[in-house]
């Protein structure tokens, strides 16, 4: 049987010319540059050819960076007007019952953002110097004070008793404020029951007043019978005593913060 000796194919001359060989442990480097400023390097060793990226890509994504988005949002907030902020605020307050029974965190964040935008545009930076704007009757439309869990149950504010308007009547001449909480009691066919808290106030700065509790009453007697066991709880929630800072004030809207950090948004209304 005859046998043939299979010879390996001859080396490629073009390859030798394009890639000079070196002796020892020397390495070969091929470098290619394209029009996008990308550089590729291939490093060779006795066993394999391994790609190694050593260049820098200069292309940039067309999407906006977080910093750019933040700048855009800040510019939009700077351009927004007070009427626009009020419109957005009233829309955000729809369906949350003044926040008394709690608000979802995203909704609360949205409301706080709008409140801060108003405060930054306060047309009355020294409200205690313009008492004519403060006097009168105000209706609460939002507050961060809440009645939740067992407190709500003890006060019967789930099904039996309904919480109506929360009003603030300010008498500048007398230096008094009367807080009125309206209640309806379905089981007793009682409407327009109310809890009144009378307090004094005095000006302590260009933006703040100090409120001092004076007295409280519940009318009529049927409503008193419902709340008498939990009067301290009711007063503890709604007692306005303490520091109150007016952070925004115009002809029909007021924003304030108490010493505990609670936020109150009130709108001007006619005295009932």
C-alpha positions as CSV (number, residue, x, y, z in Angstrom):
1,X,0.0,0.0,0.0
2,X,1.3,3.2,-1.0
3,X,1.2,6.2,1.3
4,X,1.1,9.8,0.6
5,X,2.8,12.4,2.8
6,X,0.5,15.2,3.5
7,X,2.3,18.5,3.6
8,X,1.0,21.4,5.6
9,X,-0.1,24.3,3.4
10,X,2.5,26.9,2.7
11,X,2.5,30.0,5.0
12,X,0.8,33.0,3.6
13,X,3.3,35.4,2.4
14,X,1.0,38.4,2.7
15,X,0.5,37.6,6.4
16,X,4.3,37.6,6.9
17,X,4.6,40.9,5.2
18,X,1.7,42.5,7.0
19,X,2.8,41.2,10.5
20,X,6.5,41.0,11.0
21,X,7.6,38.2,13.3
22,X,9.8,38.8,16.3
23,X,11.7,36.4,18.4
24,X,11.4,35.6,22.0
25,X,8.5,36.7,24.1
26,X,7.9,39.8,22.0
27,X,4.2,40.7,21.3
28,X,2.6,41.9,18.1
29,X,0.2,44.9,18.1
30,X,-2.3,45.7,15.5
31,X,-4.1,49.0,15.7
32,X,-7.1,50.1,13.7
33,X,-8.9,53.4,14.0
34,X,-12.3,54.1,12.5
35,X,-14.2,57.4,12.0
36,X,-15.9,57.2,15.4
37,X,-12.6,57.6,17.2
38,X,-12.7,54.0,18.4
39,X,-9.4,52.2,18.7
40,X,-9.0,48.4,18.9
41,X,-5.9,46.6,19.9
42,X,-5.1,42.9,19.5
43,X,-2.4,41.5,21.6
44,X,-0.8,38.2,20.6
45,X,0.8,35.5,22.7
46,X,2.2,32.1,21.8
47,X,-1.3,30.5,22.2
48,X,-4.0,32.8,20.9
49,X,-5.0,36.1,19.5
50,X,-7.0,38.0,22.1
51,X,-9.0,41.3,21.4
52,X,-8.5,44.0,23.9
53,X,-10.4,47.3,23.9
54,X,-8.2,50.3,24.8
55,X,-9.9,53.1,23.0
56,X,-12.6,55.6,24.1
57,X,-16.0,55.9,22.5
58,X,-16.8,59.6,21.9
59,X,-20.4,59.0,20.9
60,X,-23.1,60.3,23.4
61,X,-26.6,59.2,24.0
62,X,-29.3,61.4,22.7
63,X,-31.3,60.9,25.9
64,X,-31.3,63.7,28.5
65,X,-29.2,63.0,31.7
66,X,-30.9,63.2,35.1
67,X,-29.2,66.6,35.7
68,X,-30.6,68.0,32.5
69,X,-34.1,66.8,33.4
70,X,-33.8,68.4,36.8
71,X,-32.8,71.7,35.3
72,X,-35.7,71.5,32.9
73,X,-38.1,70.8,35.8
74,X,-36.7,73.7,37.8
75,X,-37.0,76.1,34.8
76,X,-40.7,75.0,34.4
77,X,-41.4,75.6,38.1
78,X,-39.8,79.1,37.8
79,X,-42.1,80.0,34.9
80,X,-45.3,78.7,36.5
81,X,-47.7,81.5,37.7
82,X,-49.7,81.7,41.0
83,X,-53.0,81.1,39.3
84,X,-51.6,78.0,37.6
85,X,-50.3,76.7,40.9
86,X,-53.7,77.3,42.6
87,X,-55.5,75.5,39.8
88,X,-53.2,72.5,40.1
89,X,-53.5,72.5,43.9
90,X,-57.3,72.6,43.9
91,X,-57.2,69.7,41.4
92,X,-54.8,67.7,43.6
93,X,-57.1,68.2,46.6
94,X,-60.1,66.7,44.9
95,X,-61.5,63.6,46.6
96,X,-59.2,63.5,49.7
97,X,-61.6,65.0,52.2
98,X,-59.1,67.7,53.3
99,X,-56.5,65.0,54.1
100,X,-58.1,64.4,57.6
101,X,-58.4,60.6,57.1
102,X,-55.0,60.2,55.4
103,X,-53.5,60.7,52.0
104,X,-51.4,58.4,49.8
105,X,-47.7,59.3,49.9
106,X,-47.5,60.3,46.2
107,X,-50.5,62.5,46.5
108,X,-49.1,64.1,49.7
109,X,-45.8,64.7,47.9
110,X,-47.6,66.4,45.0
111,X,-49.6,68.7,47.4
112,X,-46.5,69.6,49.4
113,X,-44.6,70.5,46.2
114,X,-47.4,72.9,45.1
115,X,-47.7,74.4,48.6
116,X,-43.9,75.2,48.5
117,X,-44.3,76.8,45.1
118,X,-46.9,79.1,46.5
119,X,-44.8,79.9,49.6
120,X,-42.0,80.9,47.3
121,X,-44.3,83.4,45.6
122,X,-45.9,84.8,48.7
123,X,-47.4,88.3,47.8
124,X,-47.6,89.2,51.5
125,X,-44.2,88.6,53.0
126,X,-45.2,90.3,56.3
127,X,-48.7,89.1,56.9
128,X,-49.1,90.2,60.5
129,X,-48.6,93.7,59.2
130,X,-51.6,93.4,57.0
131,X,-54.3,92.2,59.4
132,X,-57.1,93.3,57.2
133,X,-56.2,90.3,54.9
134,X,-56.1,87.9,57.8
135,X,-59.4,88.9,59.4
136,X,-62.7,87.1,58.5
137,X,-63.8,83.5,58.0
138,X,-61.6,80.8,56.5
139,X,-62.4,77.3,55.5
140,X,-59.9,74.5,55.8
141,X,-59.4,72.7,52.5
142,X,-56.2,70.7,53.4
143,X,-54.3,69.7,56.5
144,X,-51.6,67.2,57.4
145,X,-53.4,66.6,60.8
146,X,-55.0,63.2,60.5
147,X,-57.6,61.2,62.4
148,X,-56.7,57.5,61.8
149,X,-57.1,54.1,63.3
150,X,-58.5,53.8,66.8
151,X,-58.9,57.6,67.1
152,X,-61.3,57.7,64.2
153,X,-63.2,54.7,65.6
154,X,-63.5,56.2,69.1
155,X,-64.8,59.5,67.7
156,X,-67.4,57.6,65.6
157,X,-66.1,59.2,62.4
158,X,-66.4,56.0,60.3
159,X,-70.1,55.6,59.8
160,X,-72.1,57.1,62.6
161,X,-70.7,60.7,62.6
162,X,-69.7,62.7,59.6
163,X,-67.2,65.5,59.7
164,X,-68.4,68.6,57.9
165,X,-66.7,72.0,57.3
166,X,-63.8,73.1,59.5
167,X,-63.9,76.9,59.8
168,X,-61.6,79.5,61.3
169,X,-63.2,82.8,62.3
170,X,-60.6,85.5,63.1
171,X,-61.6,88.7,64.9
172,X,-58.7,91.1,64.6
173,X,-60.2,93.8,66.9
174,X,-60.7,91.3,69.7
175,X,-57.5,89.3,69.1
176,X,-59.6,86.1,69.0
177,X,-60.0,83.2,66.8
178,X,-62.9,80.7,66.9
179,X,-62.3,77.2,65.3
180,X,-65.6,75.6,64.3
181,X,-65.9,71.9,63.4
182,X,-69.2,70.9,61.9
183,X,-70.7,67.4,62.4
184,X,-73.7,65.5,61.1
185,X,-75.0,62.4,63.0
186,X,-77.0,60.1,60.8
187,X,-78.4,57.9,63.6
188,X,-79.9,60.9,65.4
189,X,-81.0,62.8,62.3
190,X,-78.8,65.6,63.7
191,X,-77.4,68.1,61.3
192,X,-75.1,71.1,61.9
193,X,-73.8,70.0,65.3
194,X,-70.6,71.8,66.1
195,X,-67.5,71.8,68.2
196,X,-66.2,75.3,69.0
197,X,-62.7,76.2,70.2
198,X,-62.2,79.8,71.3
199,X,-58.6,81.0,71.5
200,X,-56.6,84.3,71.8
201,X,-53.8,85.2,69.5
202,X,-50.9,87.7,69.7
203,X,-48.4,88.8,67.1
204,X,-44.9,87.6,67.8
205,X,-43.1,88.3,64.5
206,X,-43.7,89.6,61.0
207,X,-45.1,86.2,59.9
208,X,-46.2,84.4,63.1
209,X,-48.8,84.5,65.9
210,X,-49.0,82.7,69.2
211,X,-52.4,81.1,69.8
212,X,-53.6,80.4,73.4
213,X,-56.5,78.1,74.1
214,X,-59.4,79.7,76.1
215,X,-62.5,77.5,76.0
216,X,-64.4,74.9,74.0
217,X,-68.1,73.8,73.7
218,X,-70.1,71.2,71.8
219,X,-73.7,71.9,70.6
220,X,-76.3,70.6,70.8
221,X,-76.5,68.3,73.8
222,X,-77.1,65.2,71.7
223,X,-73.7,65.7,70.2
224,X,-72.1,66.3,73.6
225,X,-73.4,62.9,74.7
226,X,-71.6,61.3,71.9
227,X,-68.2,63.0,72.4
228,X,-68.2,63.4,76.2
229,X,-66.1,60.3,76.8
230,X,-63.5,61.4,74.2
231,X,-63.5,65.1,74.7
232,X,-59.8,65.1,75.5
233,X,-59.0,63.2,72.3
234,X,-61.1,65.5,70.2
235,X,-59.5,68.6,71.7
236,X,-56.0,67.1,71.4
237,X,-56.5,66.7,67.7
238,X,-58.0,70.0,66.8
239,X,-56.7,72.4,69.5
240,X,-54.9,75.2,67.6
241,X,-52.8,76.3,70.6
242,X,-49.2,77.1,69.9
243,X,-47.1,78.9,67.3
244,X,-48.7,79.5,63.9
245,X,-46.7,80.9,60.9
246,X,-48.5,82.3,57.9
247,X,-46.3,81.3,55.0
248,X,-48.6,82.4,52.2
249,X,-51.5,85.0,52.1
250,X,-53.5,86.6,49.4
251,X,-57.1,87.8,49.2
252,X,-58.6,84.3,49.0
253,X,-56.0,81.7,50.1
254,X,-53.9,81.2,53.2
255,X,-51.2,78.7,53.9
256,X,-49.8,78.2,57.4
257,X,-47.6,75.9,59.5
258,X,-47.9,75.2,63.2
259,X,-45.1,74.5,65.7
260,X,-45.3,70.8,65.0
261,X,-44.7,71.1,61.3
262,X,-48.3,70.5,60.3
263,X,-49.5,72.3,57.1
264,X,-52.8,74.1,56.7
265,X,-54.4,75.4,53.5
266,X,-57.5,77.6,53.9
267,X,-59.7,79.5,51.5
268,X,-61.6,82.7,52.3
269,X,-65.4,82.1,52.8
270,X,-68.5,83.9,54.0
271,X,-69.2,83.6,57.7
272,X,-72.0,81.0,58.2
